[in-house]
Every structure is written in structure tokens, then in C-alpha cells.
Amino acid sequence: MKFHGVLTKMTTENKDQVQYYLSTDNHVLNLNQLLNKSIAITFEGYQCLSCGKEKKIFRQGHCYECFYEQPSVADWVMKPELSKAHLGIEDRNLAYEEKAQLQPHIVYLALSSNVKVGVTRKTQIPTRWIDQGANKAIPFVEVPNRYLAGITEVALKDHVSDKTSWQKMLKNDVAEEDLIKVKQELKQYLPEETKEYYVQEDEVLELNYPIENYPTKVNCLNLDKENFYEGVLKGVKGQYLIFEDGKVFNIRSYEGYKVSLEIA
């Protein structure tokens, strides 16, 4: 079977085992059903996810021009503390920014390598945790806008990481940590503006990924250097495909790349 399409982030569904779906031109592939099958990936070109033009992808699925113009990839997306919609101040498109920023956000703790702090819209729970390959996660505060989430994350970053080691995450080299205990210890560092939004409930979500076996070493597939790769799929975690030979492919990093997939 051969499929063609422009890569976009895999969609997910949290069941007893996380379900992964990859869209192609005419099909949606359930990757859980492709475990232990050979998949050949061929790079065929680029297509910007914003303007649709066949231009080289610069970052996050966008060509150079769109990356510096579209509100969906402005600096406040990666740095929530830069959000200004709550002040009525426009960055690139105030209507878009108000819709995205002025809604409930969760600051959370996740365990994907070591404990990390992160921010996401409430509507993106547990999708955000799945995309990061978290084994466990717990909400920390729930605030009414992105700015408050951002300043909370900044305050906590002095005491806990905001990064995931993708190598450890993919090898399942994950620290043994009690997220409830860490949450309680970090409560003292909340900014005054967000102390009232602390989530009292201590409900930890555990996630189970479709993985036959974890690799001991990982090596990323680079489509710009390797136009073709073939391997046996052994697992999916985060936004990564994990192959039998230790090669891993980060779908999110190659959004906007046109590929063909041949499944044997």
C-alpha cells in the first residue's frame, strides 16, 4: 500500500492505549495497526501549511514569510508570558490572539524524562501531554488566560525544568517521581497573581503508548539529508515513530514536508 500527503501533527485519542492517526491525501492511517510492519518514507518536496505554496519549510510547517506573519506562530505561542491580548494589545492579529489567549489555560507537571513544567489550553488536555510523550501528568494551576499561565511557568522554571530530554523519553529512561509530592512542594513558588488558581485535586493521569519495545539508542531521521528510509515500526510515542533499528522520526518537526509512505 502506498500513500501520499503533506505531513501534519498526528492526531491522538486517549484510550487504554493511546491511538495515533496520520492523515494522507485520501486516507487516515491508524499507526497502532501498523506496528511490526515495514514502512518506507520518501521525501517528495514541501508545501507551506499556511499559504499552501510549494516553498521550503522554515519552521513549524511554515515557509519563511508565513512564519514571520501568521499569528499562530508568534513569539507568545512558545513564550506565553509575552501574551498581551488581556491588555487589548495586538501582536499580529488581535482577534486571533484574543480567541487563543483569553481562554482557560493549565500549567501542569509532566513526567516524560524528568519532571517538567508546561503550559497548554485546557481544551488540549490530555493531547498536549501525549504529544510530549509524558508517562504521567498532573494539573498545577488553572488560570483564565495565557499570560497568567506564562508568568506561573516562568516562576516555576527556577525550580523545575521546562524541557524534556527526547532521547530519554523515547528510551523510556524516565525518573521515578511522585508528581503529587512535587506539586505540593512547588506550590510555595506560585506568583501572587495565580495562587488563587491552584488546583486542589491531585489527580495524576497515566498514559500508555503503543510500543512493542523501547530502543537502547536513538538516531533521528533527517528528511533534508536522507530522502529515503525504510524500517519496521516498533512504536509511537510523543510525535515520534520508533523503528526497529533505533531510528526515530519526529512527525512534528517535518510538518509541511510532502512524502510518500509505502507499507509492506
NURO-384518 format. One record per atom (N, C-alpha, C, O): residue in three letters; x, y, z. Coordinates in steps of 0.001 Angstrom, whole numbers, plus 500000, padded with zeros to 6 digits. Layout:
residues N
ALAXYZ
...
END
This chain:
residues 264
MET500845498815500000
MET500000500000500000
MET500886501242500000
MET501878501321500724
LYS500500502213499167
LYS501289503433499059
LYS500375504632499266
LYS499278504694498710
PHE500838505588500073
PHE500055506766500400
PHE500926508007500193
PHE502141507965500381
HIS500289509104499806
HIS500983510369499608
HIS500308511442500466
HIS499110511371500742
GLY501094512430500879
GLY500482513519501632
GLY501497514495502175
GLY502706514280502095
VAL500977515577502732
VAL501798516582503405
VAL501722516286504897
VAL500630516192505458
LEU502870516140505538
LEU502891515765506950
LEU502308516869507835
LEU502632518048507691
THR501449516452508739
THR500946517317509799
THR500996516507511094
THR501121515283511075
LYS500898517206512198
LYS500953516559513508
LYS499956515405513576
LYS498810515536513144
MET500400514280514120
MET499496513156514303
MET498401513531515288
MET498670514177516301
THR497179513136515000
THR496106513296515971
THR496083512075516871
THR496551511002516491
THR495540512243518056
THR495598511169519047
THR494261511003519744
THR493404511886519718
GLU494110509853520363
GLU492914509534521139
GLU493375508731522352
GLU494021507693522209
ASN493040509215523542
ASN493490508544524744
ASN492511507448525149
ASN491426507724525661
LYS492905506221524916
LYS492140505057525348
LYS493028504229526271
LYS493989504759526829
ASP492730502940526444
ASP493603502098527265
ASP495031502179526755
ASP495988502135527527
GLN495156502299525445
GLN496434502571524787
GLN496207503760523868
GLN495215503803523139
VAL497128504734523898
VAL496968505922523061
VAL496878505505521591
VAL497709504737521104
GLN495872506014520896
GLN495696505741519475
GLN496265506899518656
GLN496009508066518952
TYR497036506565517627
TYR497675507568516765
TYR497127507489515348
TYR496936506405514795
TYR496874508688514760
TYR496333508760513406
TYR497151509754512582
TYR497430510868513025
LEU497525509331511386
LEU498294510176510470
LEU497490510366509195
LEU497094509397508547
SER497251511632508840
SER496452511936507651
SER497322511972506402
SER498409512550506411
THR496834511342505311
THR497453511440504000
THR496421512058503061
THR495358512480503514
ASP496712512119501772
ASP495805512783500838
ASP494398512196500871
ASP493413512934500843
ASN494308510889500929
ASN492995510244500812
ASN492656509285501943
ASN491599508655501929
HIS493551509171502926
HIS493317508208503994
HIS493773508780505343
HIS494573509713505413
VAL493243508194506385
VAL493748508438507734
VAL494259507099508248
VAL493492506149508409
LEU495559507034508504
LEU496191505784508921
LEU496198505670510437
LEU496656506581511126
ASN495694504555510963
ASN495831504257512387
ASN497174503558512570
ASN497335502393512207
LEU498139504287513138
LEU499501503765513226
LEU499618502606514203
LEU500539501798514086
ASN498708502507515160
ASN498728501362516075
ASN498608500056515304
ASN499172499036515701
GLN497870500092514202
GLN497650498896513398
GLN498844498565512500
GLN498880497512511863
LEU499826499484512459
LEU500979499278511585
LEU502221498806512338
LEU503292498675511745
LEU502085498548513642
LEU503226498035514393
LEU503706496717513788
LEU502908495862513405
ASN505033496575513714
ASN505712495395513160
ASN505610495299511643
ASN505974494281511054
LYS505114496361511012
LYS505096496401509552
LYS506232497288509053
LYS506673498204509747
SER506700496999507829
SER507753497802507213
SER507130499048506581
SER506139498963505855
ILE507731500209506873
ILE507265501473506314
ILE508422502142505590
ILE509486502357506171
ALA508213502468504327
ALA509209503198503541
ALA508743504643503406
ALA507609504903503005
ILE509629505584503746
ILE509314507010503704
ILE510179507677502642
ILE511406507586502691
THR509545508346501683
THR510274509042500627
THR509914510520500651
THR508737510877500608
PHE510915511368500719
PHE510707512822500711
PHE510441513282499284
PHE511177512933498361
GLU509365514081499109
GLU508966514495497764
GLU508893516006497568
GLU508675516466496447
GLY509071516784498628
GLY509003518237498453
GLY508396518920499666
GLY508276518325500737
TYR508009520192499480
TYR507477520997500571
TYR506119521598500188
TYR505809521762499008
GLN505328521917501195
GLN504100522678500999
GLN503757523389502294
GLN503404522751503286
CYS503860524712502285
CYS503607525509503480
CYS502185525265503985
CYS501232525315503207
LEU502044525004505276
LEU500732524734505852
LEU499861525979505930
LEU498658525884506172
SER500466527144505727
SER499698528385505801
SER499274528862504416
SER498079528966504136
CYS500236529151503552
CYS499900529702502226
CYS499677528620501179
CYS499136528898500108
GLY500090527380501478
GLY499885526279500542
GLY500861526236499388
GLY500765525361498528
LYS501796527167499356
LYS502762527207498256
LYS503862526166498477
LYS504185525810499611
GLU504421525694497381
GLU505482524688497455
GLU506821525375497695
GLU507697525397496830
LYS506952525928498881
LYS508149526660499266
LYS508832525920500413
LYS508174525246501207
LYS510134526048500492
LYS510895525361501542
LYS510358525734502914
LYS510096526902503200
ILE510199524729503751
ILE509697524954505098
ILE510800525560505957
ILE511933525080505973
PHE510443526622506666
PHE511391527303507544
PHE511274526774508975
PHE512245526262509533
ARG510080526899509567
ARG509839526375510915
ARG508354526072511093
ARG507492526743510525
GLN508079525047511893
GLN506722524712512309
GLN505741524611511144
GLN504596525050511246
GLY506201524030510041
GLY505338523804508893
GLY505088525018508034
GLY504275524963507112
HIS505770526119508314
HIS505558527368507593
HIS506792527743506771
HIS507925527456507157
CYS506548528385505642
CYS507654528979504884
CYS508160530199505647
CYS507560530604506643
TYR509247530776505189
TYR509880531883505903
TYR508912533055506096
TYR508773533577507202
GLU508248533460505014
GLU507357534619505073
GLU506200534375506042
GLU505893535229506874
CYS505562533212505933
CYS504408532926506795
CYS504808532799508257
CYS504039533163509146
PHE506007532286508509
PHE506438532131509896
PHE506523533485510593
PHE506256533582511791
TYR506890534523509859
TYR507013535843510463
TYR505768536712510281
TYR505767537888510646
GLU504711536129509717
GLU503479536889509511
GLU502274536304510241
GLU501425537056510719
GLN502183534974510339
GLN500977534346510869
GLN500907534425512398
GLN501908534185513075
PRO499736534758512945
PRO499610534871514405
PRO499750533540515132
PRO500058533521516324
SER499531532434514439
SER499590531116515082
SER501003530694515444
SER501184529714516165
VAL502013531413514958
VAL503403531068515273
VAL504168532272515817
VAL505391532343515699
ALA503450533205516407
ALA504093534369517016
ALA504843533951518284
ALA504692532829518768
ASP505643534859518803
ASP506502534527519948
ASP505716534103521183
ASP506200533280521960
TRP504507534650521385
TRP503739534322522590
TRP503292532861522626
TRP502918532347523680
VAL503334532195521469
VAL502954530782521445
VAL503969529963522232
VAL503594529120523047
MET505245530209521992
MET506310529486522687
MET506639530117524045
MET507140529441524942
LYS506358531396524187
LYS506624532108525436
LYS505329532766525914
LYS505100533948525660
PRO504486532000526603
PRO503163532515526997
PRO503209533806527812
PRO502255534584527803
GLU504313534030528511
GLU504421535241529323
GLU504436536517528481
GLU504288537614529018
LEU504616536377527154
LEU504599537531526258
LEU503194537863525767
LEU503019538819525011
SER502208537104526176
SER500826537337525753
SER500341538718526200
SER500635539151527315
LYS499595539411525323
LYS499132540768525631
LYS497657540988525317
LYS497146542095525485
ALA496969539942524861
ALA495572540121524473
ALA494715540570525654
ALA493726541278525465
HIS495086540163526873
HIS494315540572528059
HIS494410542071528296
HIS493614542638529045
LEU495385542714527659
LEU495535544167527748
LEU494948544869526530
LEU494963546096526439
GLY494425544065525586
GLY493892544634524344
GLY494973545078523382
GLY494719545879522482
ILE496196544555523568
ILE497325544943522723
ILE497552543878521644
ILE497664542690521948
GLU497618544307520408
GLU497802543379519288
GLU499268543060519056
GLU500128543936519147
ASP499544541802518755
ASP500867541397518293
ASP500832541311516769
ASP501463542111516078
ARG500076540317516246
ARG499932540189514791
ARG498479540283514334
ARG498187540812513261
ASN497575539763515158
ASN496147539767514817
ASN495370539660516122
ASN495275538580516705
LEU494818540775516580
LEU494218540816517910
LEU493025539871518034
LEU492839539249519080
ALA492216539757516980
ALA491049538867517046
ALA491500537425517278
ALA490919536713518097
TYR492537536998516554
TYR493072535645516740
TYR493661535492518140
TYR493439534487518816
GLU494403536490518556
GLU495095536421519848
GLU494106536414521013
GLU494331535727522009
GLU493021537167520898
GLU492007537144521948
GLU491361535769522054
GLU491136535259523152
LYS491067535179520907
LYS490442533849520915
LYS491370532803521515
LYS490927531946522280
ALA492657532867521174
ALA493613531858521636
ALA494075532083523071
ALA494254531130523830
GLN494264533336523434
GLN494863533647524740
GLN493840533806525864
GLN494122533466527014
LEU492662534319525536
LEU491679534623526580
LEU490721533453526775
LEU489514533562526554
GLN491289532350527188
GLN490529531147527497
GLN491286530398528597
GLN492466530668528820
PRO490637529475529279
PRO491313528769530379
PRO492576528045529912
PRO492584527374528880
HIS493626528196530687
HIS494898527524530450
HIS495303526733531699
HIS494968527088532829
ILE496026525661531446
ILE496523524810532521
ILE498047524892532567
ILE498717524716531550
VAL498580525157533739
VAL500008524939533989
VAL500089523564534642
VAL499372523287535603
TYR500950522714534128
TYR500967521315534554
TYR502378520842534850
TYR503364521479534479
LEU502444519714535526
LEU503695518993535712
LEU503577517680534956
LEU502564516988535060
ALA504604517336534200
ALA504586516098533418
ALA505871515329533642
ALA506922515905533921
LEU505767514025533515
LEU506931513147533684
LEU507151512413532375
LEU506512511400532090
SER508085512956531576
SER508421512327530301
SER509894511911530251
SER510247510969529541
SER510740512596530989
SER512118512165531260
SER512348512460532741
SER512352511549533569
ASN512541513747533068
ASN512442514209534444
ASN511160515030534556
ASN510478515250533555
VAL510832515478535752
VAL509643516308535914
VAL509840517627535176
VAL510886518263535304
LYS508836518037534404
LYS508904519319533711
LYS507607520078533931
LYS506561519486534198
VAL507690521393533815
VAL506516522242533892
VAL506165522697532483
VAL507054522922531661
GLY504874522833532202
GLY504450523271530885
GLY503123523999530951
GLY502467524046531991
VAL502736524575529797
VAL501503525349529671
VAL500721524845528474
VAL501304524541527433
THR499420524755528612
THR498573524425527467
THR497168524951527714
THR496768525190528853
ARG496423525127526617
ARG495000525455526768
ARG494285524276527425
ARG494655523122527205
LYS493287524558528211
LYS492554523496528901
LYS491966522500527910
LYS491899521304528191
THR491538522995526749
THR490948522117525735
THR491945521133525150
THR491548520175524487
GLN493251521355525388
GLN494295520490524836
GLN494772519418525807
GLN495774518747525560
ILE494049519262526911
ILE494338518177527856
ILE493493516973527471
ILE492281517133527323
PRO494058515757527295
PRO495456515367527525
PRO496328515386526269
PRO497449514876526284
THR495806515985525158
THR496549515947523891
THR497970516458524044
THR498913515850523536
ARG498124517574524744
ARG499450518162524923
ARG500388517194525633
ARG501559517084525270
TRP499877516492526644
TRP500713515557527396
TRP501122514379526516
TRP502254513904526594
ILE500208513916525690
ILE500518512823524759
ILE501589513273523766
ILE502543512540523506
ASP501431514485523208
ASP502388514988522218
ASP503795515100522783
ASP504771515030522036
GLN503909515272524092
GLN505224515365524724
GLN505749514013525195
GLN506861513917525713
GLY504944512975525014
GLY505383511650525423
GLY505437511468526921
GLY506247510692527428
ALA504570512186527644
ALA504563512080529102
ALA504001510734529543
ALA502976510286529029
ASN504666510096530485
ASN504135508875531090
ASN503046509201532107
ASN502084508452532275
LYS503224510347532787
LYS502254510805533782
LYS502196512328533726
LYS503152512980533306
ALA501061512887534156
ALA500940514344534220
ALA499859514716535221
ALA498957513931535514
ILE499977515953535746
ILE499013516442536731
ILE498841517951536539
ILE499833518657536358
PRO497608518459536576
PRO497399519912536518
PRO497929520590537778
PRO497834520041538876
PHE498487521784537610
PHE499051522543538740
PHE498174523757539060
PHE497694523905540184
VAL497972524621538063
VAL497012525711538216
VAL496144525783536964
VAL496561525378535879
GLU494936526303537132
GLU494050526575536001
GLU493703528053536040
GLU493029528520536958
VAL494173528791535029
VAL494018530251535004
VAL493145530675533830
VAL492957529897532895
PRO492602531904533859
PRO491668532331532813
PRO492302532836531529
PRO491594533071530549
ASN493618533010531509
ASN494248533469530264
ASN495688532982530160
ASN496266532474531122
ARG496246533150528976
ARG497582532606528684
ARG498678533371529416
ARG499681532779529815
TYR498502534663529595
TYR499520535451530282
TYR499755534940531696
TYR500903534761532102
LEU498695534703532448
LEU498849534221533822
LEU499523532847533854
LEU500311532549534752
ALA499201532021532864
ALA499876530724532769
ALA501360530924532516
ALA502198530221533080
GLY501676531889531662
GLY503066532136531311
GLY503904532613532480
GLY505027532146532669
ILE503371533543533271
ILE504175534038534403
ILE504306532970535485
ILE505276532963536242
THR503331532072535557
THR503452530957536506
THR504555530007536070
THR505368529568536883
GLU504575529695534786
GLU505617528808534272
GLU507002529408534493
GLU507928528705534898
VAL507143530694534229
VAL508433531368534418
VAL508876531261535879
VAL510049531009536155
ALA507949531451536806
ALA508299531372538232
ALA508739529973538625
ALA509660529808539425
LEU508083528964538063
LEU508406527582538431
LEU509679527079537756
LEU510318526149538248
LYS510051527694536624
LYS511248527238535902
LYS512529527425536705
LYS513556526827536382
ASP512478528238537735
ASP513647528380538608
ASP513832527150539502
ASP514874526989540137
HIS512818526289539544
HIS512844525168540481
HIS512632523810539815
HIS512911522773540417
VAL512143523812538582
VAL511921522563537845
VAL512097522863536356
VAL511829523980535916
SER512538521889535590
SER512828522106534176
SER511560522363533370
SER510470521928533744
ASP511721523079532256
ASP510618523221531302
ASP510936522477530006
ASP510294522699528980
LYS511931521594530063
LYS512363520845528878
LYS512210519344529105
LYS512269518856530234
THR512012518626527998
THR512010517163528005
THR513247516668527264
THR513563517177526188
SER513936515704527809
SER515006515037527071
SER514345514024526138
SER513892512968526577
TRP514296514354524850
TRP513577513474523916
TRP514237512109523825
TRP513554511106523617
GLN515576512053523980
GLN516253510750523938
GLN515802509857525098
GLN515496508681524900
LYS515763510420526299
LYS515329509635527456
LYS513861509261527336
LYS513473508146527686
MET513043510181526847
MET511622509902526672
MET511408508717525748
MET510579507852526031
LEU512151508667524638
LEU511969507598523655
LEU512542506264524130
LEU512072505204523718
LYS513547506315524986
LYS514121505081525537
LYS513397504654526816
LYS513729503634527420
ASN512417505441527210
ASN511674505232528458
ASN512599505262529674
ASN512389504552530658
ASP513622506098529577
ASP514545506322530684
ASP513964507458531531
ASP514435508594531481
VAL512951507129532293
VAL512149508136532991
VAL512364508030534491
VAL512324506941535063
ALA512591509168535115
ALA512839509197536557
ALA511599508745537327
ALA510469508942536881
GLU511829508141538483
GLU510733507782539377
GLU510448508991540271
GLU511226509304541172
GLU509339509656540016
GLU508992510846540789
GLU507523510789541212
GLU506675510273540485
ASP507247511313542366
ASP505884511432542878
ASP505371512818542489
ASP505723513808543129
LEU504542512897541445
LEU504092514190540942
LEU503262514956541969
LEU503311516185542017
ILE502510514241542780
ILE501705514916543802
ILE502611515595544816
ILE502366516732545219
LYS503647514897545221
LYS504590515472546183
LYS505321516675545583
LYS505481517699546247
VAL505764516552544324
VAL506460517660543666
VAL505526518865543536
VAL505934520004543760
LYS504287518603543178
LYS503297519677543057
LYS503139520427544373
LYS503122521658544396
GLN503024519690545455
GLN502836520309546769
GLN504068521117547178
GLN503944522176547794
GLU505249520619546836
GLU506492521324547178
GLU506643522623546384
GLU507197523601546885
LEU506142522626545135
LEU506296523798544277
LEU505246524864544517
LEU505394525993544049
LYS504201524530545233
LYS503101525470545463
LYS503596526789546051
LYS503052527848545738
GLN504622526737546898
GLN505135527935547563
GLN505718528966546590
GLN505879530134546942
TYR506039528518545340
TYR506683529413544391
TYR505700530068543421
TYR506111530768542496
LEU504420529843543631
LEU503426530456542755
LEU503457531984542878
LEU503595532506543984
PRO503332532702541764
PRO503205534162541840
PRO501923534538542591
PRO500971533758542616
GLU501894535708543191
GLU500717536163543932
GLU499475536168543038
GLU498372535854543486
GLU499676536534541757
GLU498540536664540841
GLU497843535331540551
GLU496692535317540116
THR498530534221540788
THR497935532937540402
THR497740531966541558
THR497328530827541341
LYS498027532395542780
LYS497864531487543917
LYS496423531013544073
LYS496184529877544482
GLU495466531874543751
GLU494057531511543917
GLU493599530456542905
GLU492529529866543055
TYR494413530226541879
TYR494032529291540816
TYR494661527903540988
TYR494537527047540112
TYR495320527694542099
TYR495941526395542372
TYR494884525290542339
TYR493812525425542929
VAL495197524202541646
VAL494271523075541535
VAL494415522195542775
VAL495461521582542990
GLN493381522136543571
GLN493439521390544826
GLN493434519874544602
GLN494074519125545340
GLU492703519437543573
GLU492625517996543314
GLU493985517466542853
GLU494681518117542074
ASP494351516293543337
ASP495638515686542978
ASP495401514440542130
ASP495668513318542560
GLU494899514657540931
GLU494592513537540038
GLU495686513398538974
GLU495833514258538106
VAL496440512317539053
VAL497525512054538105
VAL496988511187536967
VAL496384510141537206
LEU497211511627535737
LEU496820510832534575
LEU498023510036534098
LEU499099510597533893
GLU497848508734533920
GLU498897507881533378
GLU498550507518531941
GLU497391507252531620
LEU499569507509531073
LEU499368507273529651
LEU500130506031529211
LEU501242505769529669
ASN499513505276528316
ASN500081504018527834
ASN500239504105526317
ASN499253504261525595
TYR501468504005525839
TYR501765504205524415
TYR501908502873523670
TYR502277501860524264
PRO501614502883522369
PRO501738501664521569
PRO503189501379521196
PRO503663501813520146
ILE503880500660522045
ILE505299500379521824
ILE505572498902522084
ILE505277498382523160
GLU506139498239521086
GLU506499496829521213
GLU507730496669522088
GLU507769495807522967
ASN508734497502521845
ASN509930497523522689
ASN510636498857522515
ASN510639499443521432
TYR511231499321523598
TYR511934500607523574
TYR513354500428523051
TYR513994499418523344
PRO513860501397522279
PRO515241501313521787
PRO516242501629522895
PRO515914502326523855
THR517452501120522759
THR518511501452523710
THR519320502655523222
THR519929503370524018
LYS519318502866521911
LYS519941504046521311
LYS518959504608520286
LYS518209503859519660
VAL518968505939520117
VAL518065506555519148
VAL518845507470518214
VAL519812508121518611
ASN518400507501516970
ASN519030508308515938
ASN517924508892515075
ASN517129508149514499
CYS517866510223514979
CYS516760510881514287
CYS516911510819512763
CYS517987511058512214
LEU515812510496512110
LEU515751510576510652
LEU515680512044510253
LEU514840512786510761
ASN516561512467509340
ASN516600513833508837
ASN516207513810507364
ASN517005513417506514
LEU514977514229507059
LEU514491514146505685
LEU515235515064504726
LEU515244514822503519
ASP515863516121505252
ASP516619517018504377
ASP517929516386503914
ASP518490516780502892
LYS518412515398504677
LYS519650514717504314
LYS519407513310503792
LYS520147512813502942
GLU518358512672504311
GLU518015511319503885
GLU516656511373503193
GLU515620511465503852
ASN516666511318501869
ASN515405511423501135
ASN514597510129501148
ASN513440510107500728
PHE515213509053501634
PHE514504507771501687
PHE514945506998502916
PHE516125506968503264
TYR513967506373503568
TYR514261505496504695
TYR513209504396504733
TYR512041504618504414
GLU513649503207505128
GLU512720502099505300
GLU513066501351506574
GLU514231501036506820
GLY512050501066507386
GLY512283500334508619
GLY510995499743509152
GLY509902500057508682
VAL511148498879510147
VAL509996498209510763
VAL509539499041511965
VAL510322499316512874
LEU508271499436511957
LEU507723500269513022
LEU507540499438514293
LEU506883498397514282
LYS508136499921515393
LYS508029499194516667
LYS507304499997517746
LYS507020499472518822
GLY507007501251517467
GLY506288502010518470
GLY506038503445518052
GLY506620503947517091
VAL505150504095518807
VAL504864505516518623
VAL504756506139520009
VAL504058505621520880
LYS505452507252520204
LYS505392507952521491
LYS505655509433521252
LYS506506509796520440
GLY504918510286521964
GLY505016511707521656
GLY504528511916520238
GLY503434511480519878
GLN505343512586519429
GLN505064512703517997
GLN506128511965517182
GLN506417512322516040
TYR506701510932517793
TYR507779510165517165
TYR507313508782516725
TYR506570508105517435
LEU507763508374515539
LEU507702506980515131
LEU509022506338515538
LEU510085506924515335
ILE508961505138516112
ILE510152504439516588
ILE510323503167515764
ILE509413502341515683
PHE511502503017515151
PHE511745501874514281
PHE512694500863514923
PHE513390501164515892
GLU512700499666514359
GLU513418498530514940
GLU514909498784515074
GLU515537498300516016
ASP515490499548514130
ASP516934499794514150
ASP517335500974515029
ASP518500501371515031
GLY516383501542515779
GLY516691502672516640
GLY516501504018515976
GLY516666505056516616
LYS516156504014514698
LYS515860505264514009
LYS514511505774514501
LYS513570504997514663
VAL514417507078514736
VAL513159507684515161
VAL512839508845514220
VAL513735509502513691
PHE511559509075514030
PHE511116510100513089
PHE510107511007513787
PHE509014510574514152
ASN510486512259513966
ASN509631513236514633
ASN508706513881513605
ASN509113514770512858
ILE507460513420513578
ILE506496513938512605
ILE506330515445512761
ILE506250516166511766
ARG506278515921513987
ARG506042517352514241
ARG507138518215513626
ARG506869519325513165
SER508356517721513617
SER509470518503513069
SER509406518630511553
SER510072519485510970
TYR508604517780510912
TYR508562517775509448
TYR507179518089508905
TYR506815517649507815
GLU506413518852509670
GLU505141519332509139
GLU505416520209507917
GLU506344521018507913
GLY504592520033506881
GLY504794520779505645
GLY505671520074504636
GLY505857520565503523
TYR506217518922505013
TYR507021518119504072
TYR506098517148503333
TYR505264516480503944
LYS506260517083502028
LYS505479516145501219
LYS506218514815501149
LYS507400514770500805
VAL505519513737501476
VAL506158512426501491
VAL505241511373500867
VAL504033511566500728
SER505851510278500506
SER505072509075500183
SER505420508027501239
SER506558507937501699
LEU504418507242501607
LEU504599506171502584
LEU504181504863501933
LEU503057504730501448
GLU505093503900501927
GLU504772502587501372
GLU504833501577502503
GLU505855501442503176
ILE503733500870502706
ILE503603499961503836
ILE503550498527503329
ILE502723498179502486
ALA504445497703503857
ALA504511496295503429
ALA504102495382504567
ALA504091494162504407
END
